[in-house]
Amino acid sequence: MNRDVLYQPYSIHFETLDTFPEKESRKNFFELVFILSGTGRHCINKHSFSYSDNHMFLLTPQDCSQFWIDSTTRFFFLQFSNIYLKDSSISKENIQRLEFIMENANHKPGCILKNQSDKTLIRPIVEALIREAVNRDVYHGDITAQLVNTLIVVVARNIAKYLPQKIDETSESRIINILNYIQSNIYEPEMIRTESISKAFGFSENYLGKYFKKHSGETLQSYVNNYKTTLIEHRLKHSDRRITEIADELGFTDESHLNKFFKAQRGKSPKAFRLEFANTEY
């Protein structure tokens, strides 16, 4: 099996196709695919979905994906080498948003743009990125970076509005706001304590726990622990950061504290998890 490799922090590609290339390969990058025009079906991990104008899909290195084209289709591809981009044009906040996107997007069939108005917002951003790539005018790099950052934020918003699985467009806005608050402050342990969240939303601590469980399907502490664990996993999988650095970024007192937390969640040490993942990559 071939392995497609992206050597840059991110890459923009676009083309018009009547037939999508059929090849079995693994990638070392994540990919956002936007449909500018055309119809067909997208198959991801043995599930299929009809696509048309303004649909966007997220593909990860683990996904098995194929497009079957019914009518000539204009594709836009934005590829990221990993979620720990070291390019200065990507802000720290948007690196964390990318991480959130990759972890939380539903990798079943379907467009990841759930907010209808955002489909019309994404399209001019994509078209502007294409123009910059074609014309490469003065300040091309700076403008492209700003557009990519905006695209990341809009995609992250769409995913944030529909998580966890029990959260949908009919859910109360307060639970969505609470989830967004936790995700935004996950790197600040004091901010995501029950006492802090209760004060931020005007709830008693007891009511907050009951409200969160009712509307999300899990306890507040379980959600925080699970989300923090997935962040650790991403760093272990996709970065070369030392475990002490990961512990510091996520607010653990030291490496030992992180080791104890992660082992309780996943049944193995961070070091063992990283080694096991590395061995499955080849």
Secondary structure, 3 states (H helix, E strand, C coil): CEEECCCCCEEEEEEEECCCCCCCEEECCEEEEEEEEEEEEEEECCEEEEECCCCEEEECCCCCEEEEEEEEEEEEEEEECCCCCCCCCCCHHHHHHHHHHHHHCCCCCCCCCCCHHHHHHHHHHHHHHHHHHHHCCCCHHHHHHHHHHHHHHHHHHHHHCCCCCCCCCCCCHHHHHHHHHHHHCCCCHHHHCHHHHHHHHCCCHHHHHHHHHHHHCCCHHHHHHHHHHHHHHHHHHHCCCCHHHHHHHCCCCCHHHHHHHHHHHHCCCHHHHHHHHHHHCC
